[in-house]
Amino acid sequence: MQHLLAIQFVLVNLFKPLTNPFHLLVNLVGSLLLLTHLLELVLFNASVKHRAHPWRDRLLILLLGMFHIKSLPAPTAVDDQDNKDANHA
């Protein structure tokens, strides 16, 4: 919830800026937040790529960041014995 409040605060600051030193700081924090979410999107693209709705997951990562990534199920590990059996078949 705080994440969405911060995004809303930055968007309001774009249309109705705060006083002189604060509007620059709010814009800087908003830019850093966007840059961090873009980096998360690049780093976790492989785990999102094979999901049912990858574009929705990417949008939620841009909005919520790590909160959405933590809600994704962990990838299942392949057992080495099963992999060897599949190669011999």
Distance bins in CASP14 RR format, pairs under 12 A and 6 or more apart:
PFRMAT RR
TARGET T0000
AUTHOR 0000-0000-0000
RMODE 2
METHOD distances of the structure
MODEL  1
1 7 0 0 0 0 0 1 0 0 0 0 0
1 8 0 0 0 0 0 1 0 0 0 0 0
1 63 0 0 0 0 0 1 0 0 0 0 0
1 64 0 0 0 0 0 1 0 0 0 0 0
1 67 0 0 0 0 1 0 0 0 0 0 0
2 8 0 0 0 0 0 1 0 0 0 0 0
2 9 0 0 0 0 0 1 0 0 0 0 0
2 33 0 0 0 0 0 1 0 0 0 0 0
2 64 0 0 0 0 0 1 0 0 0 0 0
2 67 0 0 0 0 1 0 0 0 0 0 0
3 9 0 0 0 0 0 1 0 0 0 0 0
3 10 0 0 0 0 0 1 0 0 0 0 0
3 30 0 0 0 0 0 1 0 0 0 0 0
3 33 0 0 0 0 1 0 0 0 0 0 0
3 34 0 0 0 0 0 1 0 0 0 0 0
3 36 0 0 0 0 0 1 0 0 0 0 0
3 37 0 0 0 0 1 0 0 0 0 0 0
3 60 0 0 0 0 0 1 0 0 0 0 0
3 61 0 0 0 0 0 1 0 0 0 0 0
3 62 0 0 0 0 0 1 0 0 0 0 0
3 63 1 0 0 1 0 0 0 0 0 0 0
3 64 1 0 1 0 0 0 0 0 0 0 0
3 65 1 0 0 1 0 0 0 0 0 0 0
3 66 0 0 0 0 1 0 0 0 0 0 0
3 67 1 0 0 1 0 0 0 0 0 0 0
3 68 0 0 0 0 1 0 0 0 0 0 0
4 10 0 0 0 0 0 1 0 0 0 0 0
4 11 0 0 0 0 0 1 0 0 0 0 0
4 33 0 0 0 0 0 1 0 0 0 0 0
4 60 0 0 0 0 0 1 0 0 0 0 0
4 62 0 0 0 0 0 1 0 0 0 0 0
4 63 1 0 0 1 0 0 0 0 0 0 0
4 64 1 0 0 1 0 0 0 0 0 0 0
4 65 0 0 0 0 0 1 0 0 0 0 0
4 67 0 0 0 0 0 1 0 0 0 0 0
4 68 0 0 0 0 0 1 0 0 0 0 0
5 11 0 0 0 0 0 1 0 0 0 0 0
5 12 0 0 0 0 0 1 0 0 0 0 0
5 33 0 0 0 0 0 1 0 0 0 0 0
6 12 0 0 0 0 0 1 0 0 0 0 0
6 13 0 0 0 0 0 1 0 0 0 0 0
6 26 0 0 0 0 1 0 0 0 0 0 0
6 29 1 0 0 1 0 0 0 0 0 0 0
6 30 1 0 0 1 0 0 0 0 0 0 0
6 32 0 0 0 0 0 1 0 0 0 0 0
6 33 1 0 0 1 0 0 0 0 0 0 0
6 34 0 0 0 0 0 1 0 0 0 0 0
6 36 0 0 0 0 0 1 0 0 0 0 0
6 37 0 0 0 0 0 1 0 0 0 0 0
6 63 0 0 0 0 0 1 0 0 0 0 0
6 64 0 0 0 0 0 1 0 0 0 0 0
6 65 0 0 0 0 0 1 0 0 0 0 0
7 13 0 0 0 0 0 1 0 0 0 0 0
7 14 0 0 0 0 0 1 0 0 0 0 0
7 26 0 0 0 0 0 1 0 0 0 0 0
7 29 0 0 0 0 0 1 0 0 0 0 0
7 30 1 0 0 1 0 0 0 0 0 0 0
7 33 1 0 0 1 0 0 0 0 0 0 0
7 34 0 0 0 0 1 0 0 0 0 0 0
7 37 0 0 0 0 1 0 0 0 0 0 0
7 62 0 0 0 0 1 0 0 0 0 0 0
7 63 1 0 0 1 0 0 0 0 0 0 0
7 64 0 0 0 0 1 0 0 0 0 0 0
7 65 0 0 0 0 0 1 0 0 0 0 0
8 14 0 0 0 0 0 1 0 0 0 0 0
8 15 0 0 0 0 0 1 0 0 0 0 0
8 26 0 0 0 0 0 1 0 0 0 0 0
8 30 0 0 0 0 0 1 0 0 0 0 0
8 33 0 0 0 0 0 1 0 0 0 0 0
8 63 0 0 0 0 0 1 0 0 0 0 0
9 15 0 0 0 0 0 1 0 0 0 0 0
9 16 0 0 0 0 0 1 0 0 0 0 0
9 17 0 0 0 0 0 1 0 0 0 0 0
9 18 0 0 0 0 1 0 0 0 0 0 0
9 22 0 0 0 0 0 1 0 0 0 0 0
9 23 0 0 0 0 0 1 0 0 0 0 0
9 25 0 0 0 0 0 1 0 0 0 0 0
9 26 1 0 0 1 0 0 0 0 0 0 0
9 27 0 0 0 0 0 1 0 0 0 0 0
9 29 0 0 0 0 1 0 0 0 0 0 0
9 30 0 0 0 0 1 0 0 0 0 0 0
9 33 0 0 0 0 0 1 0 0 0 0 0
10 16 0 0 0 0 0 1 0 0 0 0 0
10 17 0 0 0 0 0 1 0 0 0 0 0
10 18 0 0 0 0 0 1 0 0 0 0 0
10 22 0 0 0 0 0 1 0 0 0 0 0
10 23 0 0 0 0 0 1 0 0 0 0 0
10 25 0 0 0 0 0 1 0 0 0 0 0
10 26 1 0 1 0 0 0 0 0 0 0 0
10 27 1 0 0 1 0 0 0 0 0 0 0
10 28 0 0 0 0 1 0 0 0 0 0 0
10 29 1 0 0 1 0 0 0 0 0 0 0
10 30 1 0 1 0 0 0 0 0 0 0 0
10 31 0 0 0 0 1 0 0 0 0 0 0
10 32 0 0 0 0 0 1 0 0 0 0 0
10 33 1 0 0 1 0 0 0 0 0 0 0
10 34 0 0 0 0 1 0 0 0 0 0 0
11 17 0 0 0 0 0 1 0 0 0 0 0
11 26 0 0 0 0 0 1 0 0 0 0 0
11 27 0 0 0 0 0 1 0 0 0 0 0
11 30 0 0 0 0 1 0 0 0 0 0 0
11 33 0 0 0 0 0 1 0 0 0 0 0
11 34 0 0 0 0 0 1 0 0 0 0 0
12 18 0 0 0 0 1 0 0 0 0 0 0
12 23 0 0 0 0 0 1 0 0 0 0 0
12 26 0 0 0 0 1 0 0 0 0 0 0
12 27 0 0 0 0 0 1 0 0 0 0 0
12 30 0 0 0 0 0 1 0 0 0 0 0
13 19 0 0 0 0 0 1 0 0 0 0 0
13 22 0 0 0 0 1 0 0 0 0 0 0
13 23 1 0 1 0 0 0 0 0 0 0 0
13 24 0 0 0 0 1 0 0 0 0 0 0
13 25 0 0 0 0 1 0 0 0 0 0 0
13 26 1 0 1 0 0 0 0 0 0 0 0
13 27 1 0 0 1 0 0 0 0 0 0 0
13 28 0 0 0 0 0 1 0 0 0 0 0
13 29 0 0 0 0 1 0 0 0 0 0 0
13 30 0 0 0 0 1 0 0 0 0 0 0
13 31 0 0 0 0 0 1 0 0 0 0 0
14 23 0 0 0 0 1 0 0 0 0 0 0
14 26 0 0 0 0 1 0 0 0 0 0 0
14 27 1 0 0 1 0 0 0 0 0 0 0
14 30 0 0 0 0 1 0 0 0 0 0 0
14 31 0 0 0 0 0 1 0 0 0 0 0
15 23 0 0 0 0 0 1 0 0 0 0 0
16 23 0 0 0 0 1 0 0 0 0 0 0
16 26 0 0 0 0 0 1 0 0 0 0 0
17 23 1 1 0 0 0 0 0 0 0 0 0
17 24 0 0 0 0 1 0 0 0 0 0 0
17 25 0 0 0 0 0 1 0 0 0 0 0
17 26 0 0 0 0 1 0 0 0 0 0 0
17 27 0 0 0 0 1 0 0 0 0 0 0
18 24 0 0 0 0 1 0 0 0 0 0 0
18 25 0 0 0 0 1 0 0 0 0 0 0
18 26 1 0 0 1 0 0 0 0 0 0 0
18 27 0 0 0 0 1 0 0 0 0 0 0
18 29 0 0 0 0 0 1 0 0 0 0 0
19 25 0 0 0 0 0 1 0 0 0 0 0
19 26 0 0 0 0 0 1 0 0 0 0 0
20 26 0 0 0 0 0 1 0 0 0 0 0
21 27 0 0 0 0 0 1 0 0 0 0 0
21 28 0 0 0 0 0 1 0 0 0 0 0
22 28 0 0 0 0 0 1 0 0 0 0 0
22 29 0 0 0 0 0 1 0 0 0 0 0
23 29 0 0 0 0 0 1 0 0 0 0 0
23 30 0 0 0 0 0 1 0 0 0 0 0
24 30 0 0 0 0 0 1 0 0 0 0 0
24 31 0 0 0 0 0 1 0 0 0 0 0
25 31 0 0 0 0 0 1 0 0 0 0 0
25 32 0 0 0 0 0 1 0 0 0 0 0
26 32 0 0 0 0 0 1 0 0 0 0 0
26 33 0 0 0 0 0 1 0 0 0 0 0
27 33 0 0 0 0 0 1 0 0 0 0 0
27 34 0 0 0 0 0 1 0 0 0 0 0
28 34 0 0 0 0 0 1 0 0 0 0 0
28 35 0 0 0 0 0 1 0 0 0 0 0
29 35 0 0 0 0 0 1 0 0 0 0 0
29 36 0 0 0 0 0 1 0 0 0 0 0
30 36 0 0 0 0 1 0 0 0 0 0 0
30 37 0 0 0 0 1 0 0 0 0 0 0
30 38 0 0 0 0 0 1 0 0 0 0 0
31 37 0 0 0 0 0 1 0 0 0 0 0
31 38 0 0 0 0 0 1 0 0 0 0 0
32 38 0 0 0 0 0 1 0 0 0 0 0
32 39 0 0 0 0 0 1 0 0 0 0 0
33 39 0 0 0 0 0 1 0 0 0 0 0
33 40 0 0 0 0 0 1 0 0 0 0 0
33 62 0 0 0 0 0 1 0 0 0 0 0
33 63 0 0 0 0 0 1 0 0 0 0 0
33 64 0 0 0 0 0 1 0 0 0 0 0
33 65 0 0 0 0 1 0 0 0 0 0 0
33 66 0 0 0 0 0 1 0 0 0 0 0
34 40 0 0 0 0 0 1 0 0 0 0 0
34 41 0 0 0 0 0 1 0 0 0 0 0
34 61 0 0 0 0 0 1 0 0 0 0 0
34 62 0 0 0 0 1 0 0 0 0 0 0
34 63 0 0 0 0 0 1 0 0 0 0 0
34 65 0 0 0 0 0 1 0 0 0 0 0
35 41 0 0 0 0 0 1 0 0 0 0 0
35 42 0 0 0 0 0 1 0 0 0 0 0
35 62 0 0 0 0 0 1 0 0 0 0 0
36 42 0 0 0 0 0 1 0 0 0 0 0
36 43 0 0 0 0 0 1 0 0 0 0 0
36 61 0 0 0 0 0 1 0 0 0 0 0
36 62 0 0 0 0 0 1 0 0 0 0 0
36 64 0 0 0 0 0 1 0 0 0 0 0
36 65 1 0 0 1 0 0 0 0 0 0 0
36 66 0 0 0 0 1 0 0 0 0 0 0
36 69 0 0 0 0 0 1 0 0 0 0 0
37 43 0 0 0 0 0 1 0 0 0 0 0
37 44 0 0 0 0 0 1 0 0 0 0 0
37 58 0 0 0 0 0 1 0 0 0 0 0
37 59 0 0 0 0 0 1 0 0 0 0 0
37 60 0 0 0 0 0 1 0 0 0 0 0
37 61 1 0 0 1 0 0 0 0 0 0 0
37 62 1 0 1 0 0 0 0 0 0 0 0
37 63 1 0 0 1 0 0 0 0 0 0 0
37 64 0 0 0 0 1 0 0 0 0 0 0
37 65 1 0 1 0 0 0 0 0 0 0 0
37 66 0 0 0 0 1 0 0 0 0 0 0
37 67 0 0 0 0 0 1 0 0 0 0 0
37 68 0 0 0 0 1 0 0 0 0 0 0
37 69 0 0 0 0 0 1 0 0 0 0 0
38 44 0 0 0 0 0 1 0 0 0 0 0
38 45 0 0 0 0 0 1 0 0 0 0 0
38 58 0 0 0 0 0 1 0 0 0 0 0
38 61 0 0 0 0 1 0 0 0 0 0 0
38 62 1 0 0 1 0 0 0 0 0 0 0
38 65 0 0 0 0 0 1 0 0 0 0 0
39 45 0 0 0 0 0 1 0 0 0 0 0
39 61 0 0 0 0 0 1 0 0 0 0 0
39 62 0 0 0 0 0 1 0 0 0 0 0
39 65 0 0 0 0 0 1 0 0 0 0 0
39 66 0 0 0 0 0 1 0 0 0 0 0
39 69 0 0 0 0 0 1 0 0 0 0 0
40 47 0 0 0 0 0 1 0 0 0 0 0
40 48 0 0 0 0 0 1 0 0 0 0 0
40 57 0 0 0 0 0 1 0 0 0 0 0
40 58 0 0 0 0 0 1 0 0 0 0 0
40 60 0 0 0 0 0 1 0 0 0 0 0
40 61 1 0 1 0 0 0 0 0 0 0 0
40 62 0 0 0 0 1 0 0 0 0 0 0
40 63 0 0 0 0 0 1 0 0 0 0 0
40 64 0 0 0 0 1 0 0 0 0 0 0
40 65 1 0 1 0 0 0 0 0 0 0 0
40 66 1 0 0 1 0 0 0 0 0 0 0
40 67 0 0 0 0 0 1 0 0 0 0 0
40 68 0 0 0 0 1 0 0 0 0 0 0
40 69 1 0 0 1 0 0 0 0 0 0 0
40 70 0 0 0 0 0 1 0 0 0 0 0
40 72 0 0 0 0 0 1 0 0 0 0 0
41 47 0 0 0 0 0 1 0 0 0 0 0
41 48 0 0 0 0 1 0 0 0 0 0 0
41 49 0 0 0 0 0 1 0 0 0 0 0
41 54 0 0 0 0 0 1 0 0 0 0 0
41 55 0 0 0 0 0 1 0 0 0 0 0
41 57 0 0 0 0 1 0 0 0 0 0 0
41 58 1 0 1 0 0 0 0 0 0 0 0
41 59 0 0 0 0 1 0 0 0 0 0 0
41 60 0 0 0 0 0 1 0 0 0 0 0
41 61 1 0 1 0 0 0 0 0 0 0 0
41 62 1 0 0 1 0 0 0 0 0 0 0
41 63 0 0 0 0 0 1 0 0 0 0 0
41 64 0 0 0 0 0 1 0 0 0 0 0
41 65 0 0 0 0 1 0 0 0 0 0 0
41 66 0 0 0 0 0 1 0 0 0 0 0
41 68 0 0 0 0 0 1 0 0 0 0 0
41 69 0 0 0 0 1 0 0 0 0 0 0
42 48 0 0 0 0 0 1 0 0 0 0 0
42 49 0 0 0 0 0 1 0 0 0 0 0
42 58 0 0 0 0 0 1 0 0 0 0 0
42 61 0 0 0 0 1 0 0 0 0 0 0
42 62 0 0 0 0 0 1 0 0 0 0 0
43 61 0 0 0 0 1 0 0 0 0 0 0
43 65 0 0 0 0 0 1 0 0 0 0 0
43 66 0 0 0 0 0 1 0 0 0 0 0
43 69 0 0 0 0 1 0 0 0 0 0 0
44 51 0 0 0 0 0 1 0 0 0 0 0
44 54 0 0 0 0 0 1 0 0 0 0 0
44 57 0 0 0 0 1 0 0 0 0 0 0
44 58 0 0 0 0 1 0 0 0 0 0 0
44 60 0 0 0 0 0 1 0 0 0 0 0
44 61 1 0 0 1 0 0 0 0 0 0 0
44 62 0 0 0 0 0 1 0 0 0 0 0
44 65 0 0 0 0 1 0 0 0 0 0 0
44 66 0 0 0 0 1 0 0 0 0 0 0
44 68 0 0 0 0 1 0 0 0 0 0 0
44 69 1 0 1 0 0 0 0 0 0 0 0
44 70 0 0 0 0 0 1 0 0 0 0 0
44 72 0 0 0 0 1 0 0 0 0 0 0
44 75 0 0 0 0 0 1 0 0 0 0 0
45 51 0 0 0 0 0 1 0 0 0 0 0
45 54 0 0 0 0 1 0 0 0 0 0 0
45 55 0 0 0 0 0 1 0 0 0 0 0
45 57 0 0 0 0 1 0 0 0 0 0 0
45 58 1 0 0 1 0 0 0 0 0 0 0
45 61 0 0 0 0 1 0 0 0 0 0 0
45 69 0 0 0 0 0 1 0 0 0 0 0
46 54 0 0 0 0 0 1 0 0 0 0 0
46 72 0 0 0 0 0 1 0 0 0 0 0
46 75 0 0 0 0 1 0 0 0 0 0 0
47 54 0 0 0 0 1 0 0 0 0 0 0
47 57 0 0 0 0 1 0 0 0 0 0 0
47 58 0 0 0 0 0 1 0 0 0 0 0
47 61 0 0 0 0 0 1 0 0 0 0 0
47 68 0 0 0 0 0 1 0 0 0 0 0
47 69 0 0 0 0 1 0 0 0 0 0 0
47 70 0 0 0 0 0 1 0 0 0 0 0
47 72 1 0 0 1 0 0 0 0 0 0 0
47 73 0 0 0 0 1 0 0 0 0 0 0
47 74 0 0 0 0 1 0 0 0 0 0 0
47 75 1 0 0 1 0 0 0 0 0 0 0
47 76 0 0 0 0 0 1 0 0 0 0 0
48 54 1 0 1 0 0 0 0 0 0 0 0
48 55 0 0 0 0 1 0 0 0 0 0 0
48 56 0 0 0 0 1 0 0 0 0 0 0
48 57 1 0 1 0 0 0 0 0 0 0 0
48 58 1 0 0 1 0 0 0 0 0 0 0
48 59 0 0 0 0 0 1 0 0 0 0 0
48 60 0 0 0 0 1 0 0 0 0 0 0
48 61 1 0 0 1 0 0 0 0 0 0 0
48 62 0 0 0 0 0 1 0 0 0 0 0
48 65 0 0 0 0 0 1 0 0 0 0 0
48 68 0 0 0 0 1 0 0 0 0 0 0
48 69 0 0 0 0 1 0 0 0 0 0 0
48 71 0 0 0 0 0 1 0 0 0 0 0
48 72 1 0 0 1 0 0 0 0 0 0 0
48 73 0 0 0 0 0 1 0 0 0 0 0
48 75 0 0 0 0 0 1 0 0 0 0 0
49 55 0 0 0 0 0 1 0 0 0 0 0
49 57 0 0 0 0 1 0 0 0 0 0 0
49 58 0 0 0 0 1 0 0 0 0 0 0
49 72 0 0 0 0 0 1 0 0 0 0 0
49 75 0 0 0 0 0 1 0 0 0 0 0
50 57 0 0 0 0 0 1 0 0 0 0 0
50 72 0 0 0 0 0 1 0 0 0 0 0
50 73 0 0 0 0 0 1 0 0 0 0 0
50 75 0 0 0 0 1 0 0 0 0 0 0
50 76 0 0 0 0 0 1 0 0 0 0 0
51 57 1 0 1 0 0 0 0 0 0 0 0
51 58 0 0 0 0 1 0 0 0 0 0 0
51 60 0 0 0 0 0 1 0 0 0 0 0
51 61 0 0 0 0 0 1 0 0 0 0 0
51 68 0 0 0 0 0 1 0 0 0 0 0
51 69 0 0 0 0 0 1 0 0 0 0 0
51 71 0 0 0 0 0 1 0 0 0 0 0
51 72 1 0 0 1 0 0 0 0 0 0 0
51 73 0 0 0 0 1 0 0 0 0 0 0
51 75 0 0 0 0 0 1 0 0 0 0 0
52 72 0 0 0 0 0 1 0 0 0 0 0
52 73 0 0 0 0 0 1 0 0 0 0 0
53 59 0 0 0 0 1 0 0 0 0 0 0
53 60 0 0 0 0 1 0 0 0 0 0 0
53 72 0 0 0 0 0 1 0 0 0 0 0
54 60 0 0 0 0 0 1 0 0 0 0 0
54 61 0 0 0 0 0 1 0 0 0 0 0
54 72 0 0 0 0 0 1 0 0 0 0 0
55 61 0 0 0 0 0 1 0 0 0 0 0
55 62 0 0 0 0 0 1 0 0 0 0 0
56 62 0 0 0 0 0 1 0 0 0 0 0
56 63 0 0 0 0 0 1 0 0 0 0 0
56 64 0 0 0 0 0 1 0 0 0 0 0
56 68 0 0 0 0 1 0 0 0 0 0 0
56 72 0 0 0 0 0 1 0 0 0 0 0
57 63 0 0 0 0 0 1 0 0 0 0 0
57 64 0 0 0 0 0 1 0 0 0 0 0
57 65 0 0 0 0 0 1 0 0 0 0 0
57 68 1 0 0 1 0 0 0 0 0 0 0
57 69 0 0 0 0 1 0 0 0 0 0 0
57 71 0 0 0 0 1 0 0 0 0 0 0
57 72 1 0 0 1 0 0 0 0 0 0 0
57 73 0 0 0 0 0 1 0 0 0 0 0
58 64 0 0 0 0 0 1 0 0 0 0 0
58 65 0 0 0 0 0 1 0 0 0 0 0
58 68 0 0 0 0 1 0 0 0 0 0 0
58 69 0 0 0 0 0 1 0 0 0 0 0
58 72 0 0 0 0 0 1 0 0 0 0 0
59 65 0 0 0 0 0 1 0 0 0 0 0
59 68 0 0 0 0 1 0 0 0 0 0 0
60 66 0 0 0 0 0 1 0 0 0 0 0
60 67 0 0 0 0 1 0 0 0 0 0 0
60 68 1 0 1 0 0 0 0 0 0 0 0
60 69 0 0 0 0 1 0 0 0 0 0 0
60 70 0 0 0 0 0 1 0 0 0 0 0
60 71 0 0 0 0 1 0 0 0 0 0 0
60 72 0 0 0 0 1 0 0 0 0 0 0
61 67 0 0 0 0 1 0 0 0 0 0 0
61 68 1 0 1 0 0 0 0 0 0 0 0
61 69 1 0 0 1 0 0 0 0 0 0 0
61 70 0 0 0 0 0 1 0 0 0 0 0
61 71 0 0 0 0 0 1 0 0 0 0 0
61 72 0 0 0 0 1 0 0 0 0 0 0
62 68 0 0 0 0 1 0 0 0 0 0 0
62 69 0 0 0 0 0 1 0 0 0 0 0
63 69 0 0 0 0 0 1 0 0 0 0 0
64 70 0 0 0 0 1 0 0 0 0 0 0
64 71 0 0 0 0 1 0 0 0 0 0 0
64 72 0 0 0 0 0 1 0 0 0 0 0
65 71 0 0 0 0 0 1 0 0 0 0 0
65 72 0 0 0 0 0 1 0 0 0 0 0
66 72 0 0 0 0 0 1 0 0 0 0 0
76 82 0 0 0 0 0 1 0 0 0 0 0
77 83 0 0 0 0 0 1 0 0 0 0 0
78 84 0 0 0 0 0 1 0 0 0 0 0
78 85 0 0 0 0 0 1 0 0 0 0 0
78 86 0 0 0 0 1 0 0 0 0 0 0
78 87 0 0 0 0 0 1 0 0 0 0 0
79 85 0 0 0 0 1 0 0 0 0 0 0
79 86 0 0 0 0 0 1 0 0 0 0 0
80 86 0 0 0 0 0 1 0 0 0 0 0
80 87 0 0 0 0 0 1 0 0 0 0 0
81 87 0 0 0 0 0 1 0 0 0 0 0
81 88 0 0 0 0 0 1 0 0 0 0 0
82 88 0 0 0 0 0 1 0 0 0 0 0
82 89 0 0 0 0 0 1 0 0 0 0 0
83 89 0 0 0 0 0 1 0 0 0 0 0
END
